[in-house]
Amino acid sequence: MSAAVRAAGKGGNGMKHTDRNAYKLPAVVLAVVMIVTLMPAAVPARADDISGLPSAPPTASGSCGTNVTWSFWSVTGLLYISGSGEMDPCWCGDPDDPGYDAYRNAVLTAVIGRGVTSIGDYAFCGCTGMTSVVIPDTVTVIGTEAFEGCTSLESAELPVGLVSIGAGAFNGCSALTDLHIPASVTDVGWLAFSACSGLTSITVDEQNPVYCASGNCLIERGSRTLLAGCRNSEIPDDGSVAVIGDKAFYACRGLIRAVIPGGVRRIGESAFADCTDLVSIGIRRDTAFIGDDAFAGCVLLTLYCETEIAPAGWSEWWNPSDCQVVWSWNDQPGTFSLFGTVNAPGPDGAIVMTLTDAGTGEIAARQTVTALSDTVYIFNGDMGYETMAVCDTIYAFEHIPVGQYVLTISGGGRVARELEVTVDGDVLLNATVNIRGDINGDGVLTAVDVAMLNSCARGLMKVYGYTLACADVMFDDGRVTTADAAKVNAVVKGTSVMD
């Protein structure tokens, strides 16, 4: 079974669920306990079928509510909660309320019996070895931090009839991959699914009146607040999100890129903190507020901001990790931008930039640049780098479909250079193109290049790869000979030109 938090019963979004009147344990639960052969039976076939419990007496038992009891079998790691009504809070580590606290690290599976109506605050907090839990459809409330820190929890089907999920209920459940919220849930507490770093899918029953899901994001409809995201999230740009909530993407491993759509006014505290794989995020000028530590710990991140400076509403600590910031960013969908240099000694002809589809080999775009001078040319798109340019010329490929491409820069006596390009909005690349014969890469042909070529021809020095392509000016045979040195010498003296 895939690691998941799903709704039991028949829900929306095309998911198949177990019939609520035949609520059975997931296969993974049966597997955990049935492999133990010391007992004739392992766990109940249903949450209300006590005949399926191990026949041996439990290792320990006690009360956890007015009419609710717990039993634990150490051989199988099964914790069974039975009775009727609400569970009491289970204070993890409180010596005055020991309960089953001594066995938390030994719990592998938890089964809540039918008739229990709530899972108490902190009920399974810190059960780091627990991989699954069975929750019947009599449970309407999951308490505060009920499963916090259950780092091995792979399966927890949220039942039809569940109304409230407490603050931090599944905080830190890093093994969960799928989250499905049933239609009955009308209250999701603060940070209920924070730091669930393994999540890849978030869905909500279409009949839910309070919450919805779009782009693998959990959204509160009324406030238009994005409460939780995952590594596969794409923040919707249809106006359904106005606020990125506190810690909405906290510790979201695997999230690589994100764009904050226009209309998002607020990014909450620590919203993207500790997203250690995040490399780029675009922030529109509509975002008037960014909270403390919004991008703390994002060690690879570059921030692209439409505004020229940080607005007054952004916290002083909005970027505490000093992530690189590109101001005056302008995201034009389907635009490829090249930022780099072309060494060009004199007007020796045009260079051609060709963008080819990596899959089909078809040319997607071609651009010719002429009249190069002694100036080092800077190519860029509309990315706010104009102040770095030493000339007024800006080149970009515009309206290129999203995809994988190969960019080839050639012509004008220069060595062809190929670069892999991924177009997913704006792409920023560095590309340097050297002229033929320029072995030391200073942008001009001189006697120094001739001397280096002669040394290569005599076997006194070696050149490889891109430098070899610059040196092999005569026959393109992959070797450097005295003929190559003679050609460059003639160009230096002005008696020949580079082909």
Disulfide bonds with the S-S distance in Angstrom:
none
